[in-house]
């Protein structure tokens, strides 16, 4: 069990590093296309795109951490209380609702 948990944590960490690297590459490409991207000089549409991108990355990281918590809890215990799954589901729904709320333009 201990070896499986280490394997899961290492692979999960590798996936996270790759995902964040891809997000940084995407941010760099957007910045190269438009140097005013995510600055006060940008148009309202560009500012909205930047806000969506940043909130998407932050919400993705939060979901990633929540799923990791559920995986580790499942692997560490023979019996995982349903409360842990309920908390993970609740926080996942809250993160998704927060991101959908950010998609609306004021």
N, C-alpha and C positions, 0 to 999 in steps of 0.2 A: 504494500500500500504506500509506503514511504517513497519508493522509487517512482511509482505512478504519479504521485502528487508533485514530486520534483519535475518530472517530465512535463506535466500539465502546466506548471508555473513557468518553466523555461520556454515552452512553446507559446504560451499566452503572452509572455513578455516580449518574445520575438515578434509576434503578430502586432502587438501594440507599437513597438518601435518602428516597424515597417509602415504602419498606418499613419503615425505622426510624421514620419519622413515624407510620405506622399502628400500629406497636408501642407507641409512646409514647401515642397516643390510646387504645389498648386498655387500657394500664396505668392511665391517668388515669380511665377509666370504672370499672375495677375498684376503684380507690381511692375514687371518689365513692360507689359502692354500699356499700362497707364501709370506713370509715376505719381500721379495725384490720387491713386487708389487708396482708400482708407485714410484720407487726410481731410482737413477742413476745406481744402480747395476743390475737392471732388464734387461732382453733381449729386443731387439727392438720390438718384438711381444708383450711382456707384457706391454711395455711403450705405444704402440699403443692401446692396450685394455684399459689401464687406461685413455688415452686421450679420447677415444670414450665414456667411462663411464662418465667422468667428463663433457664433452661437452653435452652428452645426458641429464644429470641432469640439467645443466644450461639452455639448450634449452627448456627442459620441464617446468622449472620454468618460463621462459619468456613467453611461450605459455599460461601457466596457468594464468599469470598476464594479458595478452592481452585478453583472454576470459573473465576473471573477469571484466575487464574494459567494454567490450561490454555488459555483463549482467547487470552491474550496470547502464550503460547509458540507456539501454532499459527499466529498471524498474523505473528509476527516472523521465523520461520524457514521456509525452503523445505522442509526435512526436520526434523520434530520427532522426537526419539528416543522410542521407546516407553517408556523408563524414566520420562519425565515423566508420561505418561498413567498408568503403573502407580503412581507416587507419588501422583498426584491421586486415583486410585481407592482406594488404600489409606487415605489420610487421610479421604476421604469416608466410607468404611465405618467407620473408627474414630470419627468424629464421630457418625454415626448410632447406632453401638453405645453410645457414651457417653450419648446422649440417651435411648435405650431403657432403659439402666441406671438413669437418673434417674427414669423413670416408675414404677419399682417403689417401693411404699411400705414403709417398714421397720416 
